[in-house]
Amino acid sequence: MKELLIFPYNGNGLEAIDCLSEEYELIGFIDDTLEKQGLEIMGCKVYSREALNKYRDAKVLAVPGSPASYIHRKKIIDSLELPSSRFATIVHPSSHISGMAKIGYNVLIMAGVVITSNAIINDHVCILPNSVIHHNVEIGEFSLIGSCVTVAGNTKVGSNCYIGSGTKIINNITIGKGSLVGLGSNVISNLPEYSKSVGNPARIIGNIV
């Protein structure tokens, strides 16, 4: 079994535990919050970043980000200063991924996710339970896809986006990088970079600054 560290100790990190197969042994969490360091979660300790050096052979799953902080995911993950070979990709055994799909590194795919033909999931992406990524879709690096999201064919979600749970995205459109799409939205047209949108149909309500 490969040793695994999860960064940080947050909701995504906790849910990742249920996605682990026998390939990995969780040896702890890493978190920058002093109040969390030293806690024990399911028998695993929460460490500072010093654990990256202490456990040099351990793989790392980095899953920071929420609607409030997603835009900083790249900066936070890059600050770990890890080579791509240190990152793990974790796929829940109940998910279904086409043999024609491409999956990057430091990707977390949770239970019930379906990824179909020729879809591309780039590096540092997190996909929550029961979402469906259809044919020829590309999910940009550092993006977060909520639960029960449907992305129809030939759509491109840019890098560092946050797609809220329950969102439906029509085929053949582009969502610009850095965009936030609110819970339960129906996206039927292109969205510009760093836009904030919500509703049915989704309408732009602001910009990410």
Backbone as JSON Lines, residues from 0, in Angstrom:
{"i":0,"aa":"M","n":[0.83,-1.2,0.0],"ca":[0.0,0.0,0.0],"c":[0.87,1.25,0.0]}
{"i":1,"aa":"K","n":[0.37,2.29,-0.69],"ca":[1.08,3.56,-0.72],"c":[0.58,4.44,0.43]}
{"i":2,"aa":"E","n":[1.51,5.1,1.11],"ca":[1.13,6.04,2.15],"c":[0.57,7.31,1.52]}
{"i":3,"aa":"L","n":[-0.44,7.89,2.18],"ca":[-1.12,9.06,1.64],"c":[-1.3,10.12,2.71]}
{"i":4,"aa":"L","n":[-1.0,11.37,2.35],"ca":[-1.31,12.55,3.15],"c":[-2.37,13.36,2.42]}
{"i":5,"aa":"I","n":[-3.36,13.85,3.15],"ca":[-4.41,14.68,2.55],"c":[-4.27,16.12,3.07]}
{"i":6,"aa":"F","n":[-4.29,17.07,2.15],"ca":[-4.18,18.5,2.47],"c":[-5.37,19.23,1.87]}
{"i":7,"aa":"P","n":[-6.06,20.08,2.66],"ca":[-5.94,20.27,4.1],"c":[-6.94,19.37,4.81]}
{"i":8,"aa":"Y","n":[-7.1,19.59,6.12],"ca":[-8.16,18.92,6.87],"c":[-9.43,19.76,6.73]}
{"i":9,"aa":"N","n":[-10.23,19.45,5.69],"ca":[-11.46,20.18,5.4],"c":[-12.53,19.2,4.95]}
{"i":10,"aa":"G","n":[-13.65,19.71,4.48],"ca":[-14.73,18.84,4.04],"c":[-14.34,17.93,2.89]}
{"i":11,"aa":"N","n":[-13.67,18.49,1.89],"ca":[-13.23,17.66,0.76],"c":[-12.28,16.57,1.23]}
{"i":12,"aa":"G","n":[-11.39,16.93,2.16],"ca":[-10.45,15.94,2.67],"c":[-11.12,14.82,3.42]}
{"i":13,"aa":"L","n":[-12.13,15.15,4.23],"ca":[-12.86,14.12,4.95],"c":[-13.6,13.19,3.99]}
{"i":14,"aa":"E","n":[-14.24,13.77,2.98],"ca":[-14.97,12.95,2.01],"c":[-14.03,12.08,1.19]}
{"i":15,"aa":"A","n":[-12.8,12.53,1.03],"ca":[-11.83,11.74,0.27],"c":[-11.53,10.41,0.94]}
{"i":16,"aa":"I","n":[-11.68,10.36,2.27],"ca":[-11.4,9.11,2.99],"c":[-12.26,7.98,2.45]}
{"i":17,"aa":"D","n":[-13.53,8.27,2.18],"ca":[-14.45,7.24,1.69],"c":[-14.12,6.79,0.27]}
{"i":18,"aa":"C","n":[-13.27,7.53,-0.42],"ca":[-12.93,7.22,-1.8],"c":[-11.69,6.33,-1.91]}
{"i":19,"aa":"L","n":[-11.01,6.11,-0.8],"ca":[-9.74,5.39,-0.86],"c":[-9.95,3.91,-1.1]}
{"i":20,"aa":"S","n":[-9.13,3.35,-1.97],"ca":[-9.11,1.92,-2.2],"c":[-7.99,1.3,-1.38]}
{"i":21,"aa":"E","n":[-7.79,0.0,-1.55],"ca":[-6.73,-0.68,-0.82],"c":[-5.35,-0.28,-1.31]}
{"i":22,"aa":"E","n":[-5.3,0.53,-2.37],"ca":[-4.01,0.98,-2.89],"c":[-3.32,1.95,-1.94]}
{"i":23,"aa":"Y","n":[-4.14,2.67,-1.12],"ca":[-3.6,3.73,-0.28],"c":[-3.87,3.5,1.2]}
{"i":24,"aa":"E","n":[-2.91,3.91,2.01],"ca":[-3.06,3.93,3.46],"c":[-2.95,5.38,3.93]}
{"i":25,"aa":"L","n":[-4.03,5.91,4.48],"ca":[-4.01,7.27,4.97],"c":[-3.18,7.35,6.25]}
{"i":26,"aa":"I","n":[-2.15,8.18,6.23],"ca":[-1.3,8.31,7.41],"c":[-1.48,9.65,8.11]}
{"i":27,"aa":"G","n":[-2.26,10.55,7.53],"ca":[-2.53,11.81,8.2],"c":[-2.98,12.9,7.28]}
{"i":28,"aa":"F","n":[-3.37,14.02,7.91],"ca":[-3.74,15.23,7.2],"c":[-2.65,16.27,7.4]}
{"i":29,"aa":"I","n":[-2.62,17.24,6.5],"ca":[-1.75,18.41,6.65],"c":[-2.66,19.64,6.64]}
{"i":30,"aa":"D","n":[-2.43,20.55,7.57],"ca":[-3.24,21.76,7.59],"c":[-2.4,22.92,8.11]}
{"i":31,"aa":"D","n":[-2.65,24.11,7.55],"ca":[-1.9,25.3,7.95],"c":[-2.49,25.98,9.18]}
{"i":32,"aa":"T","n":[-3.69,25.57,9.59],"ca":[-4.34,26.19,10.75],"c":[-3.8,25.59,12.04]}
{"i":33,"aa":"L","n":[-3.2,26.44,12.87],"ca":[-2.54,25.96,14.09],"c":[-3.51,25.2,14.99]}
{"i":34,"aa":"E","n":[-4.76,25.65,15.07],"ca":[-5.73,25.02,15.95],"c":[-6.07,23.59,15.52]}
{"i":35,"aa":"K","n":[-5.86,23.28,14.26],"ca":[-6.16,21.93,13.78],"c":[-4.97,20.98,13.96]}
{"i":36,"aa":"Q","n":[-3.78,21.54,13.97],"ca":[-2.59,20.71,14.07],"c":[-2.55,20.0,15.42]}
{"i":37,"aa":"G","n":[-2.28,18.7,15.37],"ca":[-2.25,17.89,16.58],"c":[-3.53,17.13,16.83]}
{"i":38,"aa":"L","n":[-4.62,17.49,16.17],"ca":[-5.86,16.73,16.29],"c":[-5.68,15.34,15.71]}
{"i":39,"aa":"E","n":[-6.51,14.41,16.16],"ca":[-6.51,13.06,15.59],"c":[-7.88,12.79,14.99]}
{"i":40,"aa":"I","n":[-7.89,12.42,13.72],"ca":[-9.12,12.15,12.99],"c":[-9.09,10.7,12.53]}
{"i":41,"aa":"M","n":[-10.0,9.89,13.08],"ca":[-10.04,8.47,12.73],"c":[-8.67,7.81,12.89]}
{"i":42,"aa":"G","n":[-7.99,8.18,13.95],"ca":[-6.69,7.6,14.24],"c":[-5.54,8.22,13.47]}
{"i":43,"aa":"C","n":[-5.82,9.24,12.66],"ca":[-4.78,9.9,11.87],"c":[-4.55,11.31,12.4]}
{"i":44,"aa":"K","n":[-3.32,11.7,12.53],"ca":[-2.96,12.99,13.09],"c":[-3.02,14.08,12.02]}
{"i":45,"aa":"V","n":[-3.33,15.3,12.45],"ca":[-3.25,16.47,11.59],"c":[-1.89,17.13,11.83]}
{"i":46,"aa":"Y","n":[-1.09,17.21,10.77],"ca":[0.28,17.72,10.85],"c":[0.38,19.12,10.24]}
{"i":47,"aa":"S","n":[1.5,19.76,10.5],"ca":[1.89,20.94,9.75],"c":[2.54,20.48,8.44]}
{"i":48,"aa":"R","n":[2.98,21.42,7.64],"ca":[3.62,21.06,6.36],"c":[4.95,20.32,6.55]}
{"i":49,"aa":"E","n":[5.45,20.29,7.76],"ca":[6.68,19.54,8.02],"c":[6.52,18.07,7.68]}
{"i":50,"aa":"A","n":[5.28,17.58,7.67],"ca":[5.04,16.18,7.34],"c":[5.43,15.85,5.9]}
{"i":51,"aa":"L","n":[5.43,16.85,5.03],"ca":[5.83,16.61,3.64],"c":[7.27,16.12,3.56]}
{"i":52,"aa":"N","n":[8.11,16.61,4.45],"ca":[9.51,16.17,4.5],"c":[9.67,14.93,5.36]}
{"i":53,"aa":"K","n":[8.9,14.85,6.43],"ca":[8.99,13.69,7.31],"c":[8.6,12.41,6.58]}
{"i":54,"aa":"Y","n":[7.57,12.49,5.75],"ca":[7.09,11.33,4.99],"c":[7.33,11.58,3.5]}
{"i":55,"aa":"R","n":[8.58,11.54,3.13],"ca":[8.98,11.91,1.76],"c":[8.44,10.95,0.7]}
{"i":56,"aa":"D","n":[8.15,9.71,1.09],"ca":[7.65,8.74,0.11],"c":[6.14,8.74,0.01]}
{"i":57,"aa":"A","n":[5.48,9.49,0.86],"ca":[4.02,9.5,0.86],"c":[3.49,10.33,-0.31]}
{"i":58,"aa":"K","n":[2.43,9.84,-0.92],"ca":[1.71,10.61,-1.93],"c":[0.85,11.66,-1.24]}
{"i":59,"aa":"V","n":[0.47,12.68,-1.98],"ca":[-0.31,13.79,-1.43],"c":[-1.55,14.02,-2.29]}
{"i":60,"aa":"L","n":[-2.68,14.16,-1.63],"ca":[-3.91,14.59,-2.28],"c":[-4.25,15.97,-1.74]}
{"i":61,"aa":"A","n":[-4.19,16.98,-2.59],"ca":[-4.43,18.36,-2.18],"c":[-5.79,18.81,-2.69]}
{"i":62,"aa":"V","n":[-6.72,19.05,-1.75],"ca":[-8.1,19.36,-2.14],"c":[-8.64,20.61,-1.41]}
{"i":63,"aa":"P","n":[-7.88,21.71,-1.39],"ca":[-8.42,22.93,-0.78],"c":[-9.52,23.53,-1.65]}
{"i":64,"aa":"G","n":[-10.32,24.4,-1.04],"ca":[-11.26,25.15,-1.86],"c":[-12.7,25.02,-1.43]}
{"i":65,"aa":"S","n":[-13.42,26.13,-1.53],"ca":[-14.84,26.25,-1.24],"c":[-15.35,27.39,-2.11]}
{"i":66,"aa":"P","n":[-16.66,27.66,-2.11],"ca":[-17.12,28.81,-2.89],"c":[-16.45,30.12,-2.5]}
{"i":67,"aa":"A","n":[-16.02,30.2,-1.24],"ca":[-15.4,31.44,-0.76],"c":[-13.92,31.53,-1.09]}
{"i":68,"aa":"S","n":[-13.27,30.38,-1.29],"ca":[-11.8,30.39,-1.42],"c":[-11.27,29.72,-2.68]}
{"i":69,"aa":"Y","n":[-12.17,29.22,-3.54],"ca":[-11.73,28.43,-4.69],"c":[-10.76,29.18,-5.6]}
{"i":70,"aa":"I","n":[-10.92,30.49,-5.68],"ca":[-10.11,31.26,-6.62],"c":[-8.63,31.24,-6.24]}
{"i":71,"aa":"H","n":[-8.34,30.86,-5.0],"ca":[-6.95,30.8,-4.53],"c":[-6.37,29.39,-4.58]}
{"i":72,"aa":"R","n":[-7.11,28.43,-5.15],"ca":[-6.66,27.03,-5.14],"c":[-5.28,26.87,-5.78]}
{"i":73,"aa":"K","n":[-5.07,27.47,-6.93],"ca":[-3.78,27.32,-7.61],"c":[-2.64,27.82,-6.73]}
{"i":74,"aa":"K","n":[-2.81,28.99,-6.17],"ca":[-1.77,29.57,-5.32],"c":[-1.48,28.67,-4.13]}
{"i":75,"aa":"I","n":[-2.52,28.14,-3.52],"ca":[-2.35,27.3,-2.33],"c":[-1.65,25.99,-2.68]}
{"i":76,"aa":"I","n":[-2.12,25.34,-3.74],"ca":[-1.51,24.06,-4.12],"c":[-0.09,24.25,-4.6]}
{"i":77,"aa":"D","n":[0.15,25.3,-5.38],"ca":[1.51,25.58,-5.85],"c":[2.46,25.83,-4.68]}
{"i":78,"aa":"S","n":[1.93,26.4,-3.6],"ca":[2.79,26.71,-2.46],"c":[3.32,25.47,-1.76]}
{"i":79,"aa":"L","n":[2.74,24.32,-2.03],"ca":[3.27,23.07,-1.48],"c":[4.62,22.72,-2.09]}
{"i":80,"aa":"E","n":[4.88,23.25,-3.28],"ca":[6.15,23.06,-3.99],"c":[6.49,21.57,-4.16]}
{"i":81,"aa":"L","n":[5.49,20.83,-4.64],"ca":[5.67,19.4,-4.86],"c":[5.76,19.09,-6.35]}
{"i":82,"aa":"P","n":[6.59,18.13,-6.73],"ca":[6.6,17.69,-8.13],"c":[5.32,16.91,-8.44]}
{"i":83,"aa":"S","n":[4.96,16.85,-9.69],"ca":[3.73,16.14,-10.07],"c":[3.73,14.69,-9.61]}
{"i":84,"aa":"S","n":[4.92,14.1,-9.52],"ca":[5.02,12.68,-9.12],"c":[4.6,12.44,-7.68]}
{"i":85,"aa":"R","n":[4.56,13.5,-6.85],"ca":[4.16,13.33,-5.45],"c":[2.64,13.27,-5.28]}
{"i":86,"aa":"F","n":[1.91,13.74,-6.28],"ca":[0.46,13.82,-6.13],"c":[-0.23,12.49,-6.46]}
{"i":87,"aa":"A","n":[-1.29,12.24,-5.72],"ca":[-2.14,11.06,-5.97],"c":[-3.38,11.48,-6.74]}
{"i":88,"aa":"T","n":[-3.96,10.54,-7.47],"ca":[-5.3,10.69,-8.02],"c":[-6.17,9.62,-7.39]}
{"i":89,"aa":"I","n":[-7.28,10.04,-6.78],"ca":[-8.14,9.14,-6.02],"c":[-9.5,9.06,-6.7]}
{"i":90,"aa":"V","n":[-9.93,7.84,-7.01],"ca":[-11.19,7.62,-7.71],"c":[-12.03,6.63,-6.91]}
{"i":91,"aa":"H","n":[-13.21,7.05,-6.51],"ca":[-14.1,6.16,-5.76],"c":[-14.45,4.94,-6.61]}
{"i":92,"aa":"P","n":[-14.45,3.76,-6.02],"ca":[-14.72,2.55,-6.82],"c":[-16.1,2.49,-7.44]}
{"i":93,"aa":"S","n":[-17.06,3.28,-6.93],"ca":[-18.4,3.25,-7.52],"c":[-18.55,4.21,-8.7]}
{"i":94,"aa":"S","n":[-17.53,4.99,-8.99],"ca":[-17.6,5.89,-10.14],"c":[-17.39,5.09,-11.43]}
{"i":95,"aa":"H","n":[-17.79,5.69,-12.55],"ca":[-17.59,5.03,-13.85],"c":[-16.85,6.0,-14.77]}
{"i":96,"aa":"I","n":[-15.67,5.6,-15.18],"ca":[-14.85,6.45,-16.05],"c":[-14.56,5.71,-17.35]}
{"i":97,"aa":"S","n":[-14.93,6.31,-18.46],"ca":[-14.69,5.71,-19.77],"c":[-13.2,5.47,-19.99]}
{"i":98,"aa":"G","n":[-12.9,4.38,-20.66],"ca":[-11.52,4.11,-21.04],"c":[-10.99,5.12,-22.03]}
{"i":99,"aa":"M","n":[-11.87,5.91,-22.62],"ca":[-11.46,6.94,-23.57],"c":[-11.3,8.32,-22.92]}
{"i":100,"aa":"A","n":[-11.59,8.39,-21.62],"ca":[-11.41,9.65,-20.9],"c":[-9.97,9.8,-20.44]}
{"i":101,"aa":"K","n":[-9.54,11.04,-20.19],"ca":[-8.2,11.32,-19.7],"c":[-8.31,12.03,-18.35]}
{"i":102,"aa":"I","n":[-7.59,11.5,-17.38],"ca":[-7.64,12.02,-16.02],"c":[-6.24,12.46,-15.6]}
{"i":103,"aa":"G","n":[-6.11,13.67,-15.09],"ca":[-4.81,14.2,-14.69],"c":[-4.39,13.75,-13.31]}
{"i":104,"aa":"Y","n":[-3.4,14.45,-12.74],"ca":[-2.92,14.11,-11.4],"c":[-3.52,15.06,-10.36]}
{"i":105,"aa":"N","n":[-3.47,14.6,-9.11],"ca":[-4.11,15.31,-8.0],"c":[-5.58,15.58,-8.32]}
{"i":106,"aa":"V","n":[-6.25,14.53,-8.76],"ca":[-7.68,14.59,-9.06],"c":[-8.42,13.73,-8.03]}
{"i":107,"aa":"L","n":[-9.52,14.24,-7.52],"ca":[-10.39,13.48,-6.62],"c":[-11.75,13.32,-7.29]}
{"i":108,"aa":"I","n":[-12.16,12.08,-7.49],"ca":[-13.44,11.77,-8.11],"c":[-14.24,10.95,-7.1]}
{"i":109,"aa":"M","n":[-15.36,11.49,-6.65],"ca":[-16.12,10.88,-5.57],"c":[-17.16,9.89,-6.08]}
{"i":110,"aa":"A","n":[-17.92,9.34,-5.15],"ca":[-18.85,8.24,-5.44],"c":[-19.9,8.63,-6.47]}
{"i":111,"aa":"G","n":[-20.2,7.7,-7.38],"ca":[-21.29,7.87,-8.32],"c":[-21.01,8.78,-9.49]}
{"i":112,"aa":"V","n":[-19.8,9.29,-9.6],"ca":[-19.46,10.17,-10.72],"c":[-19.37,9.35,-12.0]}
{"i":113,"aa":"V","n":[-19.88,9.89,-13.11],"ca":[-19.78,9.27,-14.43],"c":[-19.02,10.22,-15.35]}
{"i":114,"aa":"I","n":[-17.98,9.71,-15.97],"ca":[-17.19,10.48,-16.94],"c":[-17.16,9.68,-18.23]}
{"i":115,"aa":"T","n":[-17.68,10.25,-19.32],"ca":[-17.89,9.47,-20.53],"c":[-16.81,9.75,-21.58]}
{"i":116,"aa":"S","n":[-17.06,9.29,-22.78],"ca":[-16.07,9.2,-23.85],"c":[-15.37,10.52,-24.15]}
{"i":117,"aa":"N","n":[-14.04,10.44,-24.19],"ca":[-13.18,11.55,-24.63],"c":[-13.23,12.78,-23.72]}
{"i":118,"aa":"A","n":[-13.8,12.65,-22.55],"ca":[-13.76,13.76,-21.6],"c":[-12.33,13.91,-21.08]}
{"i":119,"aa":"I","n":[-11.96,15.14,-20.75],"ca":[-10.64,15.43,-20.22],"c":[-10.81,16.11,-18.86]}
{"i":120,"aa":"I","n":[-10.26,15.48,-17.84],"ca":[-10.26,16.06,-16.5],"c":[-8.81,16.44,-16.21]}
{"i":121,"aa":"N","n":[-8.53,17.71,-16.21],"ca":[-7.14,18.16,-16.05],"c":[-6.69,18.07,-14.59]}
{"i":122,"aa":"D","n":[-5.43,18.43,-14.35],"ca":[-4.82,18.28,-13.04],"c":[-5.51,19.14,-11.97]}
{"i":123,"aa":"H","n":[-5.49,18.64,-10.74],"ca":[-5.95,19.4,-9.56],"c":[-7.44,19.68,-9.58]}
{"i":124,"aa":"V","n":[-8.22,18.74,-10.1],"ca":[-9.68,18.9,-10.17],"c":[-10.33,18.02,-9.1]}
{"i":125,"aa":"C","n":[-11.41,18.53,-8.52],"ca":[-12.19,17.77,-7.55],"c":[-13.63,17.7,-8.05]}
{"i":126,"aa":"I","n":[-14.18,16.47,-8.13],"ca":[-15.55,16.27,-8.59],"c":[-16.32,15.55,-7.5]}
{"i":127,"aa":"L","n":[-17.36,16.2,-6.97],"ca":[-18.15,15.66,-5.87],"c":[-19.16,14.62,-6.36]}
{"i":128,"aa":"P","n":[-19.82,13.92,-5.42],"ca":[-20.63,12.76,-5.77],"c":[-21.73,13.01,-6.8]}
{"i":129,"aa":"N","n":[-21.93,11.96,-7.63],"ca":[-23.08,11.84,-8.53],"c":[-23.14,12.88,-9.64]}
{"i":130,"aa":"S","n":[-22.0,13.44,-10.0],"ca":[-21.95,14.35,-11.15],"c":[-21.67,13.58,-12.42]}
{"i":131,"aa":"V","n":[-22.11,14.12,-13.55],"ca":[-21.94,13.46,-14.85],"c":[-21.22,14.42,-15.8]}
{"i":132,"aa":"I","n":[-20.1,13.96,-16.3],"ca":[-19.31,14.73,-17.27],"c":[-19.41,14.0,-18.6]}
{"i":133,"aa":"H","n":[-20.08,14.6,-19.58],"ca":[-20.38,13.91,-20.82],"c":[-19.23,13.99,-21.84]}
{"i":134,"aa":"H","n":[-19.49,13.43,-23.0],"ca":[-18.47,13.24,-24.04],"c":[-17.82,14.56,-24.46]}
{"i":135,"aa":"N","n":[-16.52,14.5,-24.67],"ca":[-15.75,15.62,-25.21],"c":[-15.79,16.89,-24.36]}
{"i":136,"aa":"V","n":[-16.12,16.73,-23.1],"ca":[-16.06,17.86,-22.16],"c":[-14.63,17.99,-21.66]}
{"i":137,"aa":"E","n":[-14.19,19.21,-21.41],"ca":[-12.91,19.44,-20.77],"c":[-13.11,20.28,-19.51]}
{"i":138,"aa":"I","n":[-12.61,19.75,-18.39],"ca":[-12.64,20.47,-17.13],"c":[-11.23,21.0,-16.86]}
{"i":139,"aa":"G","n":[-11.11,22.31,-16.77],"ca":[-9.8,22.93,-16.62],"c":[-9.17,22.67,-15.27]}
{"i":140,"aa":"E","n":[-7.85,22.77,-15.22],"ca":[-7.1,22.5,-14.0],"c":[-7.53,23.43,-12.87]}
{"i":141,"aa":"F","n":[-7.46,22.89,-11.65],"ca":[-7.77,23.6,-10.41],"c":[-9.25,23.89,-10.24]}
{"i":142,"aa":"S","n":[-10.12,23.31,-11.05],"ca":[-11.55,23.56,-10.92],"c":[-12.2,22.6,-9.94]}
{"i":143,"aa":"L","n":[-13.3,23.05,-9.34],"ca":[-14.11,22.27,-8.41],"c":[-15.5,22.1,-9.0]}
{"i":144,"aa":"I","n":[-15.95,20.84,-9.06],"ca":[-17.28,20.52,-9.58],"c":[-18.1,19.96,-8.43]}
{"i":145,"aa":"G","n":[-19.23,20.59,-8.12],"ca":[-20.05,20.16,-7.0],"c":[-20.76,18.85,-7.26]}
{"i":146,"aa":"S","n":[-21.62,18.46,-6.34],"ca":[-22.36,17.21,-6.47],"c":[-23.56,17.38,-7.39]}
{"i":147,"aa":"C","n":[-23.94,16.29,-8.05],"ca":[-25.13,16.26,-8.91],"c":[-25.09,17.33,-10.0]}
{"i":148,"aa":"V","n":[-23.91,17.6,-10.52],"ca":[-23.73,18.51,-11.64],"c":[-23.75,17.72,-12.94]}
{"i":149,"aa":"T","n":[-24.39,18.25,-13.97],"ca":[-24.36,17.64,-15.3],"c":[-23.72,18.61,-16.28]}
{"i":150,"aa":"V","n":[-22.67,18.16,-16.94],"ca":[-22.0,18.96,-17.97],"c":[-22.2,18.25,-19.3]}
{"i":151,"aa":"A","n":[-22.97,18.85,-20.2],"ca":[-23.29,18.21,-21.48],"c":[-22.12,18.28,-22.45]}
{"i":152,"aa":"G","n":[-22.21,17.48,-23.51],"ca":[-21.1,17.25,-24.42],"c":[-20.51,18.49,-25.07]}
{"i":153,"aa":"N","n":[-19.2,18.41,-25.32],"ca":[-18.45,19.45,-26.05],"c":[-18.4,20.79,-25.32]}
{"i":154,"aa":"T","n":[-18.58,20.76,-24.02],"ca":[-18.5,21.98,-23.24],"c":[-17.12,22.08,-22.6]}
{"i":155,"aa":"K","n":[-16.63,23.29,-22.44],"ca":[-15.34,23.51,-21.8],"c":[-15.53,24.37,-20.56]}
{"i":156,"aa":"V","n":[-15.11,23.82,-19.43],"ca":[-15.08,24.58,-18.18],"c":[-13.63,25.02,-17.97]}
{"i":157,"aa":"G","n":[-13.41,26.31,-17.87],"ca":[-12.06,26.84,-17.78],"c":[-11.36,26.48,-16.48]}
{"i":158,"aa":"S","n":[-10.13,26.89,-16.37],"ca":[-9.34,26.6,-15.18],"c":[-9.84,27.4,-13.98]}
{"i":159,"aa":"N","n":[-9.67,26.82,-12.8],"ca":[-9.94,27.49,-11.53],"c":[-11.38,27.99,-11.42]}
{"i":160,"aa":"C","n":[-12.33,27.17,-11.89],"ca":[-13.75,27.5,-11.75],"c":[-14.36,26.76,-10.56]}
{"i":161,"aa":"Y","n":[-15.5,27.26,-10.11],"ca":[-16.3,26.56,-9.11],"c":[-17.71,26.42,-9.66]}
{"i":162,"aa":"I","n":[-18.14,25.17,-9.83],"ca":[-19.48,24.88,-10.36],"c":[-20.3,24.32,-9.21]}
{"i":163,"aa":"G","n":[-21.29,25.09,-8.75],"ca":[-22.07,24.71,-7.59],"c":[-22.91,23.46,-7.8]}
{"i":164,"aa":"S","n":[-23.18,22.77,-6.71],"ca":[-23.96,21.53,-6.75],"c":[-25.33,21.73,-7.4]}
{"i":165,"aa":"G","n":[-25.76,20.72,-8.14],"ca":[-27.05,20.76,-8.8],"c":[-27.11,21.55,-10.08]}
{"i":166,"aa":"T","n":[-25.98,22.06,-10.53],"ca":[-25.94,22.87,-11.75],"c":[-26.04,21.99,-12.99]}
{"i":167,"aa":"K","n":[-26.73,22.47,-14.01],"ca":[-26.81,21.81,-15.31],"c":[-26.22,22.75,-16.36]}
{"i":168,"aa":"I","n":[-25.33,22.22,-17.18],"ca":[-24.64,23.04,-18.18],"c":[-24.93,22.46,-19.55]}
{"i":169,"aa":"I","n":[-25.47,23.27,-20.45],"ca":[-25.83,22.83,-21.79],"c":[-24.58,22.49,-22.61]}
{"i":170,"aa":"N","n":[-24.78,21.82,-23.71],"ca":[-23.67,21.4,-24.58],"c":[-23.11,22.58,-25.4]}
{"i":171,"aa":"N","n":[-21.86,22.4,-25.82],"ca":[-21.22,23.3,-26.79],"c":[-21.03,24.74,-26.3]}
{"i":172,"aa":"I","n":[-20.81,24.92,-25.02],"ca":[-20.53,26.27,-24.54],"c":[-19.2,26.29,-23.78]}
{"i":173,"aa":"T","n":[-18.79,27.48,-23.41],"ca":[-17.54,27.67,-22.66],"c":[-17.82,28.49,-21.41]}
{"i":174,"aa":"I","n":[-17.29,28.03,-20.32],"ca":[-17.33,28.79,-19.07],"c":[-15.92,29.29,-18.82]}
{"i":175,"aa":"G","n":[-15.75,30.59,-18.8],"ca":[-14.43,31.18,-18.71],"c":[-13.74,30.89,-17.38]}
{"i":176,"aa":"K","n":[-12.42,30.93,-17.41],"ca":[-11.63,30.61,-16.22],"c":[-11.99,31.52,-15.05]}
{"i":177,"aa":"G","n":[-11.85,30.96,-13.84],"ca":[-12.1,31.74,-12.64],"c":[-13.55,32.0,-12.32]}
{"i":178,"aa":"S","n":[-14.47,31.37,-13.06],"ca":[-15.89,31.67,-12.88],"c":[-16.5,30.89,-11.72]}
{"i":179,"aa":"L","n":[-17.51,31.48,-11.11],"ca":[-18.3,30.85,-10.06],"c":[-19.74,30.73,-10.55]}
{"i":180,"aa":"V","n":[-20.25,29.49,-10.54],"ca":[-21.64,29.24,-10.91],"c":[-22.37,28.76,-9.66]}
{"i":181,"aa":"G","n":[-23.42,29.46,-9.27],"ca":[-24.1,29.17,-8.02],"c":[-24.92,27.9,-8.05]}
{"i":182,"aa":"L","n":[-25.3,27.45,-6.87],"ca":[-26.06,26.22,-6.69],"c":[-27.3,26.17,-7.58]}
{"i":183,"aa":"G","n":[-27.51,25.0,-8.21],"ca":[-28.74,24.75,-8.94],"c":[-28.97,25.6,-10.17]}
{"i":184,"aa":"S","n":[-27.93,26.16,-10.72],"ca":[-28.08,27.0,-11.91],"c":[-28.24,26.16,-13.17]}
{"i":185,"aa":"N","n":[-28.88,26.73,-14.17],"ca":[-28.97,26.13,-15.5],"c":[-28.24,27.05,-16.47]}
{"i":186,"aa":"V","n":[-27.09,26.6,-16.94],"ca":[-26.24,27.43,-17.79],"c":[-26.51,27.08,-19.24]}
{"i":187,"aa":"I","n":[-27.02,28.06,-20.01],"ca":[-27.4,27.78,-21.4],"c":[-26.65,28.67,-22.39]}
{"i":188,"aa":"S","n":[-25.68,29.43,-21.91],"ca":[-24.88,30.26,-22.81],"c":[-23.49,30.43,-22.23]}
{"i":189,"aa":"N","n":[-22.56,30.89,-23.07],"ca":[-21.18,31.1,-22.62],"c":[-21.12,32.07,-21.44]}
{"i":190,"aa":"L","n":[-20.16,31.83,-20.55],"ca":[-19.93,32.75,-19.44],"c":[-18.51,33.28,-19.54]}
{"i":191,"aa":"P","n":[-18.33,34.59,-19.35],"ca":[-16.99,35.17,-19.48],"c":[-16.11,34.81,-18.28]}
{"i":192,"aa":"E","n":[-14.83,35.05,-18.44],"ca":[-13.87,34.78,-17.37],"c":[-14.21,35.57,-16.11]}
{"i":193,"aa":"Y","n":[-13.97,34.95,-14.96],"ca":[-14.12,35.58,-13.65],"c":[-15.51,36.17,-13.43]}
{"i":194,"aa":"S","n":[-16.51,35.5,-13.98],"ca":[-17.88,35.94,-13.77],"c":[-18.52,35.16,-12.62]}
{"i":195,"aa":"K","n":[-19.52,35.77,-12.02],"ca":[-20.31,35.13,-10.97],"c":[-21.75,35.07,-11.47]}
{"i":196,"aa":"S","n":[-22.3,33.85,-11.56],"ca":[-23.63,33.71,-12.14],"c":[-24.48,32.75,-11.31]}
{"i":197,"aa":"V","n":[-25.8,32.9,-11.47],"ca":[-26.74,32.06,-10.72],"c":[-28.09,32.12,-11.41]}
{"i":198,"aa":"G","n":[-28.9,31.07,-11.21],"ca":[-30.29,31.13,-11.65],"c":[-30.64,30.2,-12.79]}
{"i":199,"aa":"N","n":[-31.93,30.26,-13.21],"ca":[-32.47,29.44,-14.29],"c":[-33.28,30.35,-15.22]}
{"i":200,"aa":"P","n":[-32.69,30.71,-16.37],"ca":[-31.31,30.41,-16.79],"c":[-30.3,31.25,-16.0]}
{"i":201,"aa":"A","n":[-29.07,30.77,-16.0],"ca":[-28.04,31.48,-15.24],"c":[-27.82,32.88,-15.8]}
{"i":202,"aa":"R","n":[-27.73,33.83,-14.88],"ca":[-27.47,35.22,-15.28],"c":[-26.26,35.72,-14.48]}
{"i":203,"aa":"I","n":[-25.51,36.59,-15.08],"ca":[-24.31,37.12,-14.42],"c":[-24.74,38.16,-13.39]}
{"i":204,"aa":"I","n":[-24.26,37.99,-12.16],"ca":[-24.61,38.92,-11.09],"c":[-23.4,39.69,-10.56]}
{"i":205,"aa":"G","n":[-22.23,39.42,-11.14],"ca":[-21.06,40.13,-10.69],"c":[-19.79,39.53,-11.24]}
{"i":206,"aa":"N","n":[-18.68,40.03,-10.76],"ca":[-17.36,39.55,-11.19],"c":[-16.56,39.09,-9.98]}
{"i":207,"aa":"I","n":[-15.66,38.16,-10.22],"ca":[-14.74,37.7,-9.18],"c":[-13.52,38.62,-9.2]}
{"i":208,"aa":"V","n":[-13.25,39.25,-8.09],"ca":[-12.13,40.18,-8.03],"c":[-11.1,39.7,-7.01]}
